[in-house]
Amino acid sequence: MTAGYHFDPTILREYDIRGVVGETLGGDDARALGRAFGSLMRASDAHSVAVGYDGRLSSPELEAALVEGLAASGVDVVRIGRGPTPMLYFASHHLPTDAGMMVTGSHNPPEHNGFKMVLAQGSVYGKAIQELRRIAEQGEWAAGRGAVREQSVFDAYVERLMQDSIPEIERLSVAWDAGNGSAGEVMTALCRRLPGRHVLLNERIDGRFPAHHPDPTVPANLSQLIDLVAREGCDLGIAFDGDGDRIGVVDERGRILWGDQIMLRLARAVLRAQPGATFIADVKASQVLFDEIARAGGRAIMWKTGHSLIKAKMKEEKAAFAGEMSAHLFFADRYYGYDDALYAAVRLLADVASSGESLAQFRDSLPPVVNTPEIRFPCPEDRKWAVIREVRDRLEAADADLVTLDGVRVRCDDGWWLLRASNTQDVLVARCEAADEAGLARQKRALREQLEASGLDLPDF
């Protein structure tokens, strides 16, 4: 490796590092990243790192190169093997290590891969990722010969998940879909130990994802699970994304619960144990979530989208629980504060079993609203932030009721609409919500008018 190393600039994202294997990402990149991260660790007086990898076909090769780079920087490496991202997060708490690195493409297509990182039990993102780039480009490598060993945390992780199981789960019948992702083996081991009846789908890890794409926020990817819930008469269905840090949920009638609905159900359960607790949710979440948490006696804070940003805000506010519309769910209540869909599943089962309220009953009890899905549409990198500023300036001049912490969220008497720039792609993101269809049409019209004023067309939705 030369004195300095240049990554493809497209792989250095806000929250992690991702690319297309063989095009923008390969073994040399993993090796250089290991050296850069190890150098960052050494500068922070950190000396040991846990490393895991997901089930993608390219992950073993990238993991081996990553480990080589880390050891060359003088840090000790503990290889925990294949599993979901939350198992790597668990390892960073369970093992006497200072950091963690996960080789994972999350829910991206099979040919993609990437890396997630933690240091001192905090996410590495934003400026820290750019610091890794700088270290690599300037060749400011730390040097040494770190020790490398293997240690499984699989059984300890499953045991930790089981700590929040309750005997009442025995009355439930549950359908599970791992989507051939890296959560499959942990899900299988967990279901063997959980009380109740459990029916499994796509539990075999396969980086080609032959059954369906591993993203449970897309309704089409839950069709198998919905069919299984109906066929087996299950009380609910649970799905995971490709690396097990996001959850999908369907009720006994086969209806999807969206991220903010899952958050509200779990927040109410936390509030029964911690009255007045603080919660964090991202700007894309329904107003129902914030209103209902307040009505239940909790403190709900709206915050920026992004799992690393949410985790940082949780620590700042000492929040008990947090989540995103993308169904990253973070429990600090009785857990570690990172996003773990397997742990969230156990907590959800415990709540359904103990409360006596089914998911369908819960869903039907919510205040009625109509809303759009998340709308993503292309906008050039050099234009997307300018559009947000233009829209904000016009709305502020009109004295609109705004939340501007992440794009613009415009509050009206009968609903709200959101426009924000993605931190990871050349796209703008929009969403609208209202009490009825007429109100929703007004929100959509207001959004469209603002985009047209900035020379953009909003796709039909």
C-alpha positions as CSV (number, residue, x, y, z in Angstrom):
1,M,0.0,0.0,0.0
2,T,1.3,3.4,-0.9
3,A,1.9,6.2,1.7
4,G,-1.5,7.6,1.1
5,Y,-4.7,6.1,-0.1
6,H,-7.7,7.7,-1.9
7,F,-11.2,6.2,-1.4
8,D,-13.8,6.6,-4.0
9,P,-15.6,9.8,-2.7
10,T,-19.0,8.2,-3.1
11,I,-18.5,5.6,-0.4
12,L,-17.9,8.0,2.5
13,R,-21.5,8.6,3.7
14,E,-22.8,10.6,6.6
15,Y,-23.6,7.6,8.9
16,D,-21.4,4.8,7.5
17,I,-19.3,3.7,4.5
18,R,-21.1,2.0,1.6
19,G,-20.2,1.1,-2.0
20,V,-20.7,-1.3,-4.9
21,V,-18.3,-4.2,-4.6
22,G,-16.0,-4.4,-7.6
23,E,-16.8,-0.8,-8.7
24,T,-16.4,1.6,-5.8
25,L,-15.4,-0.8,-3.0
26,G,-13.0,-3.6,-2.6
27,G,-10.4,-5.3,-0.5
28,D,-7.9,-2.5,-0.8
29,D,-10.5,-0.1,0.5
30,A,-11.3,-2.4,3.5
31,R,-7.5,-2.7,4.3
32,A,-7.0,1.1,4.1
33,L,-10.1,1.7,6.2
34,G,-8.8,-0.7,8.8
35,R,-5.5,1.1,8.9
36,A,-7.2,4.5,9.1
37,F,-9.7,3.4,11.8
38,G,-6.9,1.7,13.8
39,S,-4.9,5.0,13.6
40,L,-7.9,6.9,14.8
41,M,-8.2,4.5,17.7
42,R,-4.6,4.8,18.6
43,A,-4.9,8.6,18.7
44,S,-7.9,8.2,21.1
45,D,-5.9,5.8,23.3
46,A,-8.1,2.9,22.2
47,H,-6.3,-0.4,21.6
48,S,-8.8,-3.2,20.8
49,V,-11.7,-3.7,18.4
50,A,-14.4,-6.3,17.8
51,V,-15.1,-7.1,14.1
52,G,-18.1,-8.8,12.6
53,Y,-19.6,-9.3,9.2
54,D,-23.0,-10.0,7.6
55,G,-24.1,-12.7,5.2
56,R,-23.3,-11.0,1.9
57,L,-21.1,-13.0,-0.5
58,S,-18.4,-10.3,-0.4
59,S,-18.3,-9.9,3.3
60,P,-15.8,-12.6,4.3
61,E,-13.2,-11.2,1.9
62,L,-13.8,-7.6,3.1
63,E,-13.6,-8.7,6.7
64,A,-10.3,-10.4,6.2
65,A,-8.8,-7.3,4.6
66,L,-10.3,-5.0,7.3
67,V,-8.7,-7.2,10.0
68,E,-5.3,-7.1,8.2
69,G,-5.4,-3.3,8.1
70,L,-6.5,-3.0,11.8
71,A,-3.7,-5.3,13.0
72,A,-1.2,-3.4,10.9
73,S,-2.1,-0.2,12.8
74,G,-1.2,-1.9,16.1
75,V,-4.6,-2.5,17.5
76,D,-5.8,-5.9,18.8
77,V,-8.7,-7.5,16.9
78,V,-11.4,-9.8,18.2
79,R,-13.2,-11.5,15.3
80,I,-16.7,-12.4,16.4
81,G,-17.8,-13.9,13.0
82,R,-21.0,-13.7,11.0
83,G,-24.2,-12.2,12.5
84,P,-26.4,-9.2,12.6
85,T,-25.1,-5.7,13.2
86,P,-26.6,-5.5,16.7
87,M,-24.6,-8.5,17.7
88,L,-21.5,-6.5,16.9
89,Y,-22.8,-3.6,19.0
90,F,-23.4,-6.1,21.8
91,A,-19.9,-7.4,21.5
92,S,-18.5,-3.8,22.0
93,H,-20.3,-3.8,25.4
94,H,-19.8,-7.5,26.3
95,L,-16.1,-7.8,25.4
96,P,-13.3,-5.8,26.9
97,T,-12.8,-3.9,23.6
98,D,-12.7,-0.2,22.9
99,A,-14.4,-0.2,19.5
100,G,-16.3,-2.2,16.9
101,M,-16.5,-2.5,13.2
102,M,-19.2,-4.3,11.2
103,V,-18.9,-5.3,7.5
104,T,-22.4,-4.9,6.2
105,G,-24.4,-3.6,3.3
106,S,-27.5,-3.2,5.5
107,H,-30.6,-3.5,3.4
108,N,-28.9,-2.4,0.1
109,P,-28.9,-4.7,-3.0
110,P,-26.7,-7.8,-2.9
111,E,-23.8,-6.3,-4.9
112,H,-23.4,-3.5,-2.3
113,N,-21.5,-3.6,1.0
114,G,-20.0,-1.3,3.6
115,F,-19.0,-0.7,7.1
116,K,-20.5,0.6,10.4
117,M,-18.3,1.7,13.2
118,V,-18.4,2.4,17.0
119,L,-15.7,3.9,19.2
120,A,-16.0,4.3,22.9
121,Q,-19.6,2.9,22.5
122,G,-20.6,5.9,20.3
123,S,-21.3,5.9,16.6
124,V,-18.5,7.0,14.2
125,Y,-20.2,9.3,11.6
126,G,-20.1,12.7,10.0
127,K,-16.8,14.5,10.7
128,A,-15.2,11.4,12.1
129,I,-15.7,9.6,8.8
130,Q,-14.1,12.5,7.0
131,E,-11.2,12.2,9.4
132,L,-10.7,8.6,8.3
133,R,-10.5,9.9,4.7
134,R,-7.9,12.5,5.7
135,I,-5.8,10.0,7.6
136,A,-5.8,7.7,4.6
137,E,-5.1,10.4,2.0
138,Q,-2.2,11.9,4.0
139,G,-0.8,8.5,5.0
140,E,-0.9,9.3,8.7
141,W,-0.9,5.6,9.6
142,A,-0.1,4.3,13.1
143,A,2.1,1.3,12.8
144,G,2.3,-1.9,14.9
145,R,1.5,-5.5,15.0
146,G,-1.8,-6.1,16.7
147,A,-2.9,-9.5,18.0
148,V,-5.8,-11.2,16.2
149,R,-8.1,-13.8,17.8
150,E,-11.5,-15.3,17.4
151,Q,-14.2,-15.2,20.0
152,S,-17.9,-16.0,19.5
153,V,-20.5,-13.9,21.3
154,F,-23.4,-15.6,19.7
155,D,-24.6,-17.5,22.7
156,A,-24.1,-14.6,25.1
157,Y,-26.1,-12.3,22.7
158,V,-29.0,-14.7,22.5
159,E,-28.9,-15.1,26.3
160,R,-29.1,-11.3,26.6
161,L,-32.0,-11.1,24.3
162,M,-33.8,-13.7,26.4
163,Q,-33.5,-11.6,29.6
164,D,-36.5,-9.5,28.6
165,S,-38.7,-12.5,27.6
166,I,-41.7,-13.2,29.9
167,P,-43.6,-16.5,30.4
168,E,-46.8,-15.0,29.1
169,I,-45.4,-15.0,25.6
170,E,-46.4,-18.7,25.7
171,R,-49.9,-17.7,24.6
172,L,-48.7,-16.1,21.4
173,S,-48.3,-17.5,17.9
174,V,-45.7,-15.5,15.9
175,A,-44.5,-15.5,12.3
176,W,-40.9,-14.4,11.6
177,D,-39.1,-13.5,8.4
178,A,-35.3,-12.9,8.4
179,G,-35.4,-12.2,4.7
180,N,-32.2,-14.4,4.3
181,G,-30.4,-11.7,6.1
182,S,-27.7,-11.9,8.8
183,A,-30.3,-12.1,11.6
184,G,-31.4,-15.5,10.5
185,E,-29.3,-17.7,12.8
186,V,-29.8,-15.6,15.9
187,M,-33.6,-15.4,15.1
188,T,-33.7,-19.2,14.9
189,A,-31.8,-19.7,18.1
190,L,-34.0,-17.1,19.9
191,C,-37.2,-18.7,18.7
192,R,-36.0,-22.1,20.0
193,R,-35.8,-20.6,23.5
194,L,-38.8,-18.2,23.5
195,P,-42.1,-19.6,24.9
196,G,-45.0,-19.7,22.5
197,R,-45.4,-21.0,18.9
198,H,-43.0,-19.6,16.3
199,V,-43.1,-20.1,12.5
200,L,-40.0,-19.1,10.6
201,L,-39.5,-17.8,7.1
202,N,-36.2,-17.3,5.1
203,E,-34.1,-18.0,8.2
204,R,-31.2,-19.4,6.1
205,I,-28.6,-16.7,5.5
206,D,-28.1,-16.1,1.8
207,G,-26.4,-13.0,0.5
208,R,-28.2,-13.2,-2.8
209,F,-31.6,-12.6,-0.9
210,P,-33.5,-15.1,-3.1
211,A,-36.9,-14.7,-1.4
212,H,-37.2,-10.9,-1.5
213,H,-35.2,-7.7,-0.9
214,P,-34.3,-7.4,2.8
215,D,-36.0,-4.1,3.6
216,P,-39.2,-4.4,5.8
217,T,-40.2,-0.8,5.2
218,V,-41.3,-1.7,1.6
219,P,-44.8,-3.3,1.7
220,A,-44.0,-5.7,-1.2
221,N,-41.2,-7.3,0.9
222,L,-43.7,-8.2,3.7
223,S,-46.1,-10.1,1.4
224,Q,-44.7,-13.5,2.4
225,L,-45.0,-12.7,6.1
226,I,-48.5,-11.4,5.7
227,D,-49.6,-14.6,3.9
228,L,-47.9,-16.7,6.6
229,V,-49.7,-14.8,9.4
230,A,-53.1,-15.5,7.7
231,R,-52.3,-19.1,6.9
232,E,-51.1,-20.0,10.3
233,G,-53.5,-17.8,12.3
234,C,-50.7,-15.9,14.0
235,D,-51.1,-13.1,16.5
236,L,-48.4,-11.0,14.7
237,G,-45.6,-11.1,12.3
238,I,-42.0,-9.8,12.6
239,A,-39.5,-9.1,9.9
240,F,-35.9,-7.9,9.8
241,D,-33.7,-6.0,7.3
242,G,-30.5,-7.3,5.9
243,D,-28.4,-6.7,9.0
244,G,-31.0,-7.0,11.7
245,D,-31.1,-3.4,13.0
246,R,-34.5,-2.5,11.6
247,I,-37.8,-4.2,12.2
248,G,-41.0,-4.8,10.3
249,V,-44.3,-5.7,12.0
250,V,-47.7,-6.8,10.8
251,D,-50.8,-7.3,13.0
252,E,-53.0,-10.4,13.2
253,R,-55.1,-9.1,10.3
254,G,-52.0,-8.8,8.1
255,R,-51.9,-5.0,8.3
256,I,-48.5,-3.3,8.4
257,L,-47.5,-1.2,11.4
258,W,-45.3,1.6,10.3
259,G,-42.2,2.8,12.3
260,D,-44.0,5.5,14.2
261,Q,-46.8,3.2,15.2
262,I,-44.4,0.6,16.5
263,M,-42.6,3.4,18.4
264,L,-45.8,4.5,20.1
265,R,-46.8,1.0,21.1
266,L,-43.4,0.4,22.7
267,A,-43.2,3.9,24.2
268,R,-46.5,3.3,26.1
269,A,-45.0,0.2,27.5
270,V,-41.9,2.0,28.7
271,L,-44.0,4.7,30.2
272,R,-45.9,2.2,32.4
273,A,-42.5,1.4,34.0
274,Q,-41.0,4.9,33.7
275,P,-43.6,7.6,34.1
276,G,-42.5,10.9,32.5
277,A,-39.7,9.3,30.5
278,T,-38.2,11.1,27.5
279,F,-38.4,9.8,23.9
280,I,-36.8,10.8,20.6
281,A,-38.3,10.4,17.2
282,D,-37.3,11.8,13.8
283,V,-38.9,14.5,11.8
284,K,-40.7,12.1,9.5
285,A,-42.8,10.6,12.3
286,S,-46.5,11.2,12.6
287,Q,-47.8,14.0,14.8
288,V,-49.9,11.3,16.4
289,L,-46.8,9.8,17.9
290,F,-45.7,13.1,19.6
291,D,-49.3,13.9,20.8
292,E,-50.0,10.4,22.2
293,I,-46.7,10.2,24.1
294,A,-47.5,13.6,25.6
295,R,-51.0,12.4,26.5
296,A,-49.5,9.4,28.2
297,G,-47.3,11.6,30.3
298,G,-44.1,11.3,28.4
299,R,-41.8,13.9,26.9
300,A,-41.4,13.5,23.2
301,I,-38.6,15.3,21.3
302,M,-38.5,15.6,17.5
303,W,-35.0,15.2,16.1
304,K,-33.0,14.9,12.9
305,T,-33.2,11.7,10.8
306,G,-30.2,9.3,10.9
307,H,-29.5,6.5,13.3
308,S,-26.2,8.0,14.5
309,L,-27.8,11.4,15.1
310,I,-30.7,9.8,17.0
311,K,-28.2,7.8,19.2
312,A,-26.2,10.9,20.0
313,K,-29.4,12.8,20.9
314,M,-30.6,10.0,23.2
315,K,-27.4,10.3,25.2
316,E,-27.7,14.0,25.4
317,E,-31.3,13.9,26.6
318,K,-31.0,10.7,28.7
319,A,-33.9,9.3,26.7
320,A,-35.4,5.9,27.6
321,F,-36.3,5.0,24.0
322,A,-36.0,6.4,20.5
323,G,-36.9,5.5,16.9
324,E,-37.1,6.5,13.3
325,M,-39.7,6.0,10.6
326,S,-37.3,3.6,9.0
327,A,-37.9,1.4,12.1
328,H,-34.5,1.7,13.7
329,L,-35.6,1.3,17.4
330,F,-33.3,2.2,20.3
331,F,-33.9,1.0,23.8
332,A,-31.9,2.6,26.7
333,D,-34.6,1.3,29.0
334,R,-33.1,-1.9,30.3
335,Y,-30.7,-2.1,27.3
336,Y,-27.7,-0.4,25.7
337,G,-29.2,2.4,23.6
338,Y,-28.4,1.0,20.2
339,D,-30.7,-0.1,17.4
340,D,-31.5,-3.8,17.7
341,A,-34.5,-5.2,15.9
342,L,-34.2,-8.6,17.6
343,Y,-34.3,-7.0,21.0
344,A,-37.2,-4.8,20.0
345,A,-39.1,-7.9,18.9
346,V,-38.7,-9.5,22.3
347,R,-39.9,-6.3,24.0
348,L,-42.9,-6.1,21.6
349,L,-43.9,-9.8,22.2
350,A,-43.7,-9.2,26.0
351,D,-45.9,-6.1,25.7
352,V,-48.5,-7.9,23.5
353,A,-48.6,-10.9,25.8
354,S,-48.8,-8.9,29.1
355,S,-51.1,-6.1,28.0
356,G,-53.9,-8.2,26.5
357,E,-54.2,-5.6,23.7
358,S,-53.6,-7.1,20.3
359,L,-51.7,-5.1,17.6
360,A,-54.9,-4.8,15.6
361,Q,-56.8,-3.4,18.6
362,F,-53.9,-1.0,19.2
363,R,-53.9,0.1,15.5
364,D,-57.6,0.6,15.5
365,S,-57.5,2.8,18.6
366,L,-55.1,5.4,17.1
367,P,-56.5,8.8,16.1
368,P,-57.4,8.6,12.4
369,V,-55.0,10.3,10.0
370,V,-54.1,9.9,6.3
371,N,-50.6,10.3,5.1
372,T,-48.3,9.7,2.2
373,P,-45.4,7.3,2.3
374,E,-41.9,8.7,2.3
375,I,-41.5,10.3,-1.2
376,R,-37.9,10.4,-2.5
377,F,-37.1,12.1,-5.8
378,P,-33.8,13.1,-7.5
379,C,-32.2,16.4,-7.0
380,P,-28.5,17.2,-7.8
381,E,-26.1,17.3,-4.9
382,D,-25.2,21.0,-5.6
383,R,-28.9,21.9,-5.7
384,K,-30.7,20.0,-2.9
385,W,-29.5,22.1,0.0
386,A,-30.2,25.3,-1.9
387,V,-33.8,24.2,-2.5
388,I,-34.3,23.6,1.3
389,R,-32.9,27.1,2.0
390,E,-35.2,28.7,-0.6
391,V,-38.3,27.0,0.7
392,R,-37.4,27.8,4.3
393,D,-36.8,31.5,3.5
394,R,-40.1,31.8,1.6
395,L,-42.0,30.1,4.5
396,E,-40.3,32.2,7.1
397,A,-41.2,35.4,5.2
398,A,-44.8,34.2,5.2
399,D,-44.7,33.6,9.0
400,A,-45.4,29.9,8.6
401,D,-45.3,27.5,11.6
402,L,-42.0,25.7,11.0
403,V,-39.7,23.1,12.4
404,T,-36.3,23.6,10.7
405,L,-34.0,21.2,12.6
406,D,-33.8,18.9,9.5
407,G,-35.2,20.5,6.4
408,V,-38.6,22.1,6.9
409,R,-41.6,20.6,8.6
410,V,-44.6,22.9,8.1
411,R,-47.4,22.7,10.6
412,C,-51.0,23.7,9.6
413,D,-54.3,23.5,11.4
414,D,-55.2,20.3,9.7
415,G,-51.9,18.6,9.2
416,W,-48.2,19.0,8.2
417,W,-45.8,18.4,5.4
418,L,-42.0,17.8,5.4
419,L,-39.3,18.5,2.9
420,R,-35.7,17.5,3.7
421,A,-32.4,16.7,1.9
422,S,-31.0,13.3,2.2
423,N,-27.6,13.1,3.9
424,T,-26.6,10.1,1.9
425,Q,-28.0,10.4,-1.6
426,D,-28.7,13.1,-4.3
427,V,-32.4,13.2,-3.4
428,L,-35.0,15.3,-1.6
429,V,-37.4,13.6,0.8
430,A,-41.0,14.6,1.4
431,R,-44.0,13.4,3.4
432,C,-47.5,14.8,4.2
433,E,-50.1,14.0,6.8
434,A,-53.6,15.3,7.6
435,A,-56.8,14.4,9.4
436,D,-58.7,13.5,6.2
437,E,-58.2,13.3,2.4
438,A,-59.2,16.9,1.8
439,G,-56.6,18.1,4.3
440,L,-54.0,15.8,2.8
441,A,-54.7,17.2,-0.7
442,R,-54.1,20.7,0.8
443,Q,-50.7,19.6,2.3
444,K,-49.6,18.1,-1.0
445,R,-50.7,21.1,-2.9
446,A,-48.7,23.4,-0.6
447,L,-45.6,21.2,-0.9
448,R,-45.9,21.1,-4.7
449,E,-46.3,24.9,-4.9
450,Q,-43.0,25.4,-2.9
451,L,-41.1,23.0,-5.1
452,E,-42.4,24.6,-8.3
453,A,-41.3,28.0,-6.9
454,S,-37.8,26.5,-6.8
455,G,-38.0,25.1,-10.3
456,L,-38.7,21.5,-9.4
457,D,-41.5,19.1,-10.2
458,L,-42.8,16.8,-7.5
459,P,-43.5,13.3,-8.8
460,D,-47.2,12.1,-8.7
461,F,-48.0,10.5,-5.3
